[in-house]
Amino acid sequence: MRCLSFRLHVFLPRALKSQVLLSNRSVKFPERLTVLSNKYKVYLETRTFMSLQKERQAPSEDELQKKLSSFEYHVLREGGTERAFTGEYWDCHKKGVYECRACGQPLFRSETKYDSGSGWPSFFAPIDEDAVKTRVDSSHGMVRTEALCSVCNSHLGHVFPDGPTPTGLRYCMNSVCLKLKEE
């Protein structure tokens, strides 16, 4: 299903940044919108994405054990990692949408994929801000930001602050966690 995501921003001159006033995930519509639009620079950001995550159901652990290989299950559900330069998508240049291998949630578009030199597929932004969630990972004696599928909570990889513009982020994913749906 194609959906439209939007956010209404207002530019705040004193702070030199914009603030989101309204999005399609907001529960309240700001009553001061018309007043603010006369006083401040206001703009609307729109984009399309492939699905609404709220409509998806996470598969049960039993279903995942039957569906996934032992290695896929280890990486996705137990937080494992594949070796660099060994995954199916680290050097893939095909167009399409990368989905979660466990539940099918659309995660990344091929247009946001780039060669980071790390040996893992890297993206500078998810397909939608709600598609990938993050949490602190302090395993292996270091502190990193872990990337998880927002529907089934499967481990996908890690997020690093050394990516290209426009986000400056590098979503460094395990190929085994992804499934490319070619366009």
N, C-alpha and C positions, 0 to 999 in steps of 0.2 A: 504494500500500500504506500503511495506517495503522500507525503504530508508537508505542510508548510509550517516552518518554525519562524517566529518573528520576535524581535526585541526592540523596544522603543528606548532610545538613549537621549539624555540631555547632557550637553557639554557645560561643565561648571568651570568658569574662567578662573576663579580663585584657586581651585584645586588642580587646574590644568588636566583634568580627566573627565571622562563621561561616566554617568551613572545610569543603570538600567531602571527605567520607570515602570515598564510594563512588558511582559512576555506572554506567550500563549500558555505558559505554565503558571502564570500568576493567578491568585485567587481574588485579589482586590484590584479594582481599576482606580488609579489615582484621580481624585476629584480636581486637583490643581493643574491638571494637564494643560487646559487651555490657557491659564494664566502663565504657566511656565513657558509655553511655546511662544508667547509674545515677548518674553523677557530674555530667554536663553536660546541658544542654537539647539534644535531638536532634530534627530534623524531616526529613521526606521531602518532596521537591518532585517532582511529576510533571506531565507535559504530553504531549499528542499532537502529532505532526507528520506530514506527508504522505508522506515517502519516506526511505529510507536512501541517503545519497549514495554509499556504497561500492558499491552495486549498479549505479550509473550508469557508463557509459563515455563518456569525452570524445570528441567527433567529431574526425576528422582535419582538418587545415588545408584539404585539398582539398574535403572534405565541406562545411566551413563556407563556403568561397568560392562553392560552388554554391548553398548554401541561403540565404545572406544577401545583401542588397543591398550595393552598394559602400559606402554610408554606414553601414549596420549593421556591416559588416565593419571599417570604419575606426574606429568607436567601440569595438566589442567587442574587437577583436584588436590594434588599434594605439593604443589609449588616447585616442581623440578625445573630443570633447564636443559635445553638441547645444546650440543656443542656448536660453537661458532662455525660458520661457513659449511654447515651440513644440512640445514633445513631446506625444504622445498621452495620457499619464497624469498630467500635472502637475495637472490639475483634475478628475480622474476620481474618482467617489464610488461606483463599483460594488463589490459584495462579491465576494470570491474570493481566489485565491492568485496572486501575481505570480511567474512562473517566468523563468529565464534564457532569453533568446531563442535563444541558441546551442545549448544542450544540454537544456533542459527541466527543469533542477534547480529545485525549489520554493525560493524565496528569502524572500518576505515575505507576510504575511497582510494583507488590507485593513484589519483591525482595528488594525494598528500604523501605518497611514498617517495623516499629518496635514498640514495646510497650514502650511508653514514660511515662506511668503512669498518663497521663493527662485526659484520658477519651474520647479523640478524636483520630481518625486515624492520625498517625504521620508517616512522610516519611523523609528520609534524603536527597533526591534529586528528582527532576522531571524527567520524561521520556526523556526530551530533554530540553536544556537550554532556548529554545524559547516557550515552552509549557505553562509556568506559568510566569506571569509578576508581579511585585510588585510596591507598592507605599506607601507613608507615611500615616498612619491612626492615627489621633489625637483625635478620638472620646472617650467618656467615661472617660475623664480626664487623659489619658495616651497616650504616643507615641509608636506606634507599626508599624510593617511592614505588610501591608495587601497583601495577595496573591490573584491574579485574573486570570481567564482563559484568555489566550492571544488572543483567537478568539472572544469570545462574551462579554468579560469584566465582567463576573459574579464573585461575591465575593465567594471565596472558604474557606478562613480562614486567618491565620496569620503565619508568619515565625519568628522564634526565634533563637538566636545564641547559643543555648544550646544542639544541637544535637550531634549524634555520628560521629565518623570518617567515611568516608573520608571528608565530607563537614563541619561538625560542626554545621549544620543547622537542625532545626526541623520545617518541614512544617506541622503545626497543622491544619487539615482540618475538616470541618463539613461533617459528613457522608451524609447528605441530599444533598450536592452539588456533590456527586460522584455517579458513577454507575460502578459496577465491571463487566467487560467482562471477564468471566472465560476462562482459556486456557485448 
